[in-house]
């Protein structure tokens, strides 16, 4: 009902564009995930996590410490014509939140 798709928002980008972490944290998941494709989940302070899905190439591994702004992946080559996109989600206490409420 709030317009979220796959518990997040799709952000268009050029194919192969860098994907960076939104905040400092620790990678808790970095692998292929059914329905999400190549996915990275980063645990941040205060029970927040960010989810980066539909990636092209992951550049971090589980348990890696990540700094805000650090490159973690590249966007994918789209299956159809057009731009690639990143699915970005924010979770609080293991519940999906609307990322638009947190972005500047």
Phi, psi and omega per residue, in radians:
X1 nan -0.429 -3.123
X2 -1.660 0.178 3.091
X3 1.517 0.028 3.133
X4 -1.281 2.529 3.126
X5 -2.209 2.203 -3.078
X6 0.990 0.677 3.123
X7 1.031 0.625 3.135
X8 -2.998 -2.844 3.096
X9 -2.166 2.587 3.054
X10 -1.609 2.299 3.132
X11 -2.055 2.043 3.120
X12 -1.237 2.543 3.124
X13 -2.710 2.857 3.039
X14 -1.255 2.610 3.096
X15 -1.018 2.288 3.132
X16 1.408 0.187 3.112
X17 -1.216 2.562 3.123
X18 -1.219 2.504 3.033
X19 -1.956 2.235 -3.098
X20 -2.081 2.710 3.125
X21 -1.242 2.436 -3.137
X22 -1.391 -0.281 -3.128
X23 -2.827 2.883 3.053
X24 -1.076 2.591 3.080
X25 3.058 -2.930 -3.135
X26 -2.180 2.316 3.126
X27 -1.232 2.102 3.113
X28 -1.795 -0.262 3.118
X29 -2.686 2.340 3.074
X30 -2.658 1.602 -3.077
X31 -2.972 -3.106 3.048
X32 -1.372 2.390 3.130
X33 -2.278 2.182 -3.118
X34 -0.903 2.390 -3.117
X35 1.288 -0.225 3.137
X36 -2.027 -0.243 -3.093
X37 1.237 -2.647 3.117
X38 -1.131 2.196 -2.975
X39 -2.386 2.508 3.025
X40 -2.226 2.326 3.050
X41 -2.109 2.258 -3.140
X42 -2.068 2.218 3.079
X43 -1.535 2.246 3.123
X44 -1.985 3.139 3.130
X45 -1.224 2.887 3.062
X46 1.077 0.581 3.046
X47 1.156 0.421 3.071
X48 -1.732 2.552 3.000
X49 -2.350 2.628 3.005
X50 -2.057 2.542 -3.107
X51 -2.128 2.248 3.127
X52 -2.093 1.985 -3.039
X53 -2.213 2.929 -3.091
X54 1.094 0.699 -3.120
X55 -1.439 2.798 3.056
X56 -1.558 -0.986 -3.123
X57 -2.366 2.203 3.075
X58 -1.502 2.456 -3.116
X59 -2.065 0.115 3.138
X60 -2.279 2.784 -3.136
X61 -2.083 2.817 3.084
X62 -0.963 2.437 3.122
X63 1.443 -0.091 3.078
X64 -1.157 2.491 2.999
X65 -1.564 2.339 -3.031
X66 -2.160 2.431 3.066
X67 -1.713 2.656 3.068
X68 -0.968 2.308 3.117
X69 1.480 -0.068 3.132
X70 -1.288 2.389 3.129
X71 -1.220 2.268 -3.118
X72 -2.058 -0.302 -3.063
X73 -2.909 3.120 2.985
X74 -2.153 2.639 3.084
X75 -1.232 2.785 -3.048
X76 -1.509 2.844 2.940
X77 -1.368 2.181 -3.091
X78 -1.165 2.567 3.104
X79 -1.229 -0.564 3.121
X80 -1.928 2.954 3.088
X81 -1.083 2.600 3.131
X82 2.139 -2.982 -3.106
X83 -1.407 2.735 3.002
X84 -1.313 2.900 3.059
X85 -2.546 2.689 3.095
X86 -1.962 2.321 3.005
X87 -1.655 2.102 -3.066
X88 -2.049 2.241 3.133
X89 -2.294 2.665 3.051
X90 -2.150 2.270 3.125
X91 -2.080 2.454 3.059
X92 -2.210 2.167 -3.089
X93 0.883 0.789 3.091
X94 1.113 0.428 3.083
X95 -2.222 2.282 -3.125
X96 -1.076 2.407 3.093
X97 -2.056 2.826 3.067
X98 -1.367 1.952 -3.105
X99 -1.052 -0.469 -3.120
X100 -1.108 -0.386 3.114
X101 -1.359 -0.232 -3.076
X102 -1.910 -0.318 -3.085
X103 -1.455 2.546 3.140
X104 -1.222 nan nan
